[in-house]
Amino acid sequence: VQLVESGGGLVQPGGSLTLSCAASGRIFTIDSMAWYRRAPGKQRELVARIARIGWTNYVDSVKGRFTISRDDAKNTVTLQMNNLNPEDTAVYYCYVDVVNPEGLMHDYWGQGTQVTVSS
């Protein structure tokens, strides 16, 4: 299974970015999908997660500003980020729980995409 992320970049405070992650390969179905981030000098943290049934949860610092969504027909997960601030600067990683055709579950990580919020 391969994950391809896109959408990172440089944005001014108050701006918006959309991150996308597409999964491909031997996929029967995908259970949960999520975005994590690692800021300089900090541990990796869960930003947002969406279950197959659509249930979502967010870290408190992004509630009301970020929205996670998924398209199961395309095996993609998207993170819409609004009203960005410098504390959102980090490398963002896509994460998926894949069930393969044999019924086995395995998790996969994207390569990471840099988001920098600066004026």
C-alpha positions as CSV (number, residue, x, y, z in Angstrom):
1,V,0.0,0.0,0.0
2,Q,1.3,3.4,-0.9
3,L,0.2,6.8,0.4
4,V,0.7,10.0,-1.5
5,E,0.2,13.3,0.3
6,S,-0.2,16.7,-1.3
7,G,-1.2,20.2,-0.4
8,G,1.4,21.4,2.1
9,G,3.2,24.7,1.7
10,L,3.7,28.2,3.1
11,V,0.8,30.3,4.2
12,Q,0.3,33.5,6.1
13,P,-1.5,33.5,9.5
14,G,-5.2,33.4,9.0
15,G,-4.9,31.6,5.7
16,S,-6.1,28.2,4.6
17,L,-4.6,25.0,3.2
18,T,-6.0,21.7,2.2
19,L,-4.0,18.5,2.7
20,S,-4.9,15.4,0.7
21,C,-3.7,11.8,1.0
22,A,-4.5,9.0,-1.5
23,A,-4.0,5.4,-0.7
24,S,-3.4,2.7,-3.4
25,G,-2.5,-0.9,-3.5
26,R,-3.9,-4.1,-2.1
27,I,-6.8,-2.5,-0.2
28,F,-10.1,-4.3,0.6
29,T,-11.3,-1.5,2.9
30,I,-9.9,1.2,5.1
31,D,-10.9,1.5,8.7
32,S,-9.8,4.7,10.3
33,M,-7.9,7.5,8.6
34,A,-6.1,10.3,10.3
35,W,-3.7,13.2,10.2
36,Y,-0.8,13.6,12.6
37,R,1.8,16.3,12.9
38,R,5.2,16.8,14.4
39,A,6.3,20.4,15.1
40,P,9.9,21.3,15.6
41,G,11.1,20.1,19.1
42,K,7.8,18.5,19.9
43,Q,6.3,15.0,19.9
44,R,4.1,13.8,17.1
45,E,0.4,14.4,17.9
46,L,-2.9,13.3,16.5
47,V,-4.6,16.2,14.7
48,A,-7.8,14.6,13.5
49,R,-9.2,11.2,12.8
50,I,-12.2,9.9,11.0
51,A,-13.7,6.4,11.3
52,R,-15.2,4.4,8.5
53,I,-18.7,5.2,9.8
54,G,-17.8,8.9,9.7
55,W,-17.2,9.6,13.4
56,T,-14.5,12.2,13.9
57,N,-12.3,13.6,16.6
58,Y,-9.9,16.5,16.8
59,V,-7.2,17.8,19.0
60,D,-8.5,20.7,21.0
61,S,-6.2,23.2,19.4
62,V,-7.7,22.7,15.9
63,K,-11.4,22.3,16.8
64,G,-13.5,24.7,14.8
65,R,-10.7,25.4,12.3
66,F,-9.8,22.1,10.8
67,T,-12.1,19.6,9.1
68,I,-11.3,16.0,8.2
69,S,-13.2,14.1,5.5
70,R,-12.8,11.0,3.5
71,D,-13.8,9.6,0.1
72,D,-14.0,5.8,0.3
73,A,-14.5,5.4,-3.4
74,K,-11.2,7.0,-4.0
75,N,-9.4,5.9,-0.8
76,T,-8.6,9.5,0.1
77,V,-8.6,11.5,3.2
78,T,-8.5,15.3,3.3
79,L,-7.7,17.9,5.9
80,Q,-9.2,21.3,5.4
81,M,-7.3,23.8,7.5
82,N,-8.6,27.3,8.1
83,N,-7.5,30.2,10.1
84,L,-4.0,28.8,10.4
85,N,-1.6,30.2,13.0
86,P,2.2,29.8,13.5
87,E,1.6,27.1,16.1
88,D,0.2,24.9,13.3
89,T,3.6,24.8,11.6
90,A,4.7,21.2,11.4
91,V,5.2,18.2,9.2
92,Y,1.8,16.6,8.7
93,Y,1.5,12.9,8.2
94,C,-1.3,10.9,6.8
95,Y,-2.2,7.6,8.6
96,V,-4.6,4.8,7.5
97,D,-5.7,1.5,8.8
98,V,-6.0,-0.8,5.8
99,V,-7.8,-4.2,5.7
100,N,-6.2,-6.2,2.8
101,P,-8.1,-8.8,0.7
102,E,-7.0,-11.5,3.1
103,G,-8.8,-9.7,6.0
104,L,-5.6,-8.6,7.7
105,M,-5.2,-5.1,9.1
106,H,-2.1,-3.1,8.8
107,D,-1.4,0.6,9.4
108,Y,0.5,2.8,6.9
109,W,2.1,6.3,7.1
110,G,2.6,8.9,4.5
111,Q,5.9,10.5,3.8
112,G,4.9,13.8,5.4
113,T,4.2,17.2,4.0
114,Q,5.5,20.5,5.4
115,V,3.1,23.2,6.5
116,T,4.6,26.5,7.4
117,V,2.5,29.4,8.8
118,S,4.5,32.6,8.7
119,S,4.2,36.2,7.7
